[in-house]
Amino acid sequence: MAAEEKGFVVKDRRVFSQEGQPPAGETGRSAGRQDPPPGEPRESRGGQAAPGAGEAPKEAPLPQITFPTFLASLNASALVHLGVIEDPTTGKAEANLPMAKQTIDLLSLIQEKTAGNLTADEETMLKSILYDLRILYVKQKG
């Protein structure tokens, strides 16, 4: 016996004039107020800034994504997995050799698939990163 699915109904209880504008004097989301621009704190219902709003430290802007920055990102990930640098999420330097090997293999795959399509600087960077990571991996594997 198939179970009957019970649906639900969404009703918009906002009030608008015939022109589509909220009534004069209304505030809040029901009046069509939008979120504040990025970087500005949201207000709580009392009109004061929400607790913790605007207190987060500003992060450095991310670098433009280029092939060298992509390689640098993968290199940093491998170094975290090798336990050479601290994991930014835990603050601890712990080795995870299977993940390190996977990242090194990924870089090797990138080297194979991009052969002949890289600039001399990009090719040198990739070879250098792979050499260094492989040496570190062998030392860790011991």
C-alpha positions in Angstrom: 0.0 0.0 0.0 1.5 3.3 -1.1 1.7 6.0 1.6 0.0 9.3 0.7 2.3 12.2 0.5 1.1 15.2 2.4 2.2 18.5 0.9 2.3 22.0 2.5 1.1 25.4 1.4 3.2 28.5 1.6 1.2 31.7 2.0 2.7 35.1 1.6 1.3 37.3 4.3 3.1 40.5 3.4 1.0 43.5 2.6 1.7 45.6 -0.5 -0.1 48.5 -2.2 -1.4 48.2 -5.7 1.8 49.6 -7.0 3.8 46.8 -5.3 5.3 49.0 -2.6 5.1 48.2 1.2 2.8 50.4 3.2 4.4 53.5 4.6 6.0 53.1 8.0 6.5 49.3 7.7 10.0 48.0 8.5 11.7 44.7 8.4 11.8 41.9 5.8 8.1 42.1 5.3 8.5 45.6 3.9 11.0 44.4 1.3 14.1 45.5 3.2 17.2 43.8 1.8 20.3 42.5 3.5 23.0 45.1 4.3 25.9 45.4 1.9 28.8 42.9 2.5 31.0 43.9 5.3 28.3 45.8 7.2 26.8 44.2 10.3 23.3 42.9 10.3 20.9 44.5 12.8 18.9 42.4 15.3 15.3 43.0 15.9 16.1 45.7 18.5 17.8 47.9 16.0 21.2 47.2 17.5 24.0 45.3 15.8 23.7 41.5 16.2 26.2 40.0 18.7 29.4 39.3 17.1 28.5 41.1 13.9 31.3 43.0 12.3 33.8 41.5 14.8 35.3 38.9 12.5 38.9 39.6 11.5 39.3 40.7 7.9 40.9 38.1 5.8 43.6 38.9 3.3 42.4 39.0 -0.3 42.8 35.8 -2.2 45.5 35.9 -5.0 44.4 35.7 -8.6 44.1 32.1 -9.8 46.9 31.3 -12.2 48.6 28.1 -13.0 51.5 28.9 -10.6 49.1 29.8 -7.7 47.2 26.5 -8.4 50.5 24.6 -8.1 51.4 26.5 -5.0 48.0 25.6 -3.5 48.5 21.9 -4.2 52.1 22.1 -2.9 50.8 23.7 0.4 48.2 20.9 0.7 50.8 18.2 0.3 53.1 19.9 2.8 50.2 19.9 5.3 49.5 16.2 4.6 53.2 15.5 5.1 53.1 17.2 8.5 55.7 19.8 7.4 53.4 22.7 8.1 50.5 23.1 10.5 47.0 22.3 9.3 45.2 25.7 9.4 42.0 24.1 10.6 43.5 22.2 13.6 46.7 24.2 14.2 48.6 20.9 14.4 51.3 19.4 12.1 50.2 15.8 11.6 51.2 13.5 8.8 48.6 11.9 6.6 50.8 10.0 4.1 48.0 8.5 2.0 46.6 12.1 1.3 50.1 13.4 0.7 50.7 10.6 -1.8 47.4 11.4 -3.6 48.3 15.1 -3.9 51.8 14.2 -5.2 50.2 11.8 -7.7 47.8 14.6 -8.7 50.7 16.9 -9.4 52.4 14.2 -11.4 49.2 13.7 -13.4 49.1 17.5 -14.1 52.8 17.3 -15.2 51.9 14.5 -17.7 48.8 16.1 -19.1 50.3 19.5 -19.5 53.6 18.4 -21.1 54.5 20.7 -23.9 51.9 23.3 -22.9 53.7 25.0 -20.1 56.0 28.0 -20.1 59.6 27.3 -19.0 58.9 28.9 -15.6 55.8 26.9 -15.0 57.6 23.6 -16.0 60.5 24.4 -13.8 58.2 25.2 -10.9 56.2 22.0 -11.3 59.4 19.9 -11.6 60.9 21.5 -8.5 57.7 21.1 -6.4 57.4 17.4 -7.4 61.1 16.7 -6.6 60.9 18.4 -3.2 57.6 16.6 -2.3 58.8 13.2 -3.4 62.0 13.6 -1.3 59.9 14.7 1.8 57.5 11.8 1.2 60.3 9.2 1.1 61.8 10.6 4.3 58.4 10.5 6.0 57.7 7.0 4.8 61.1 6.0 6.2 
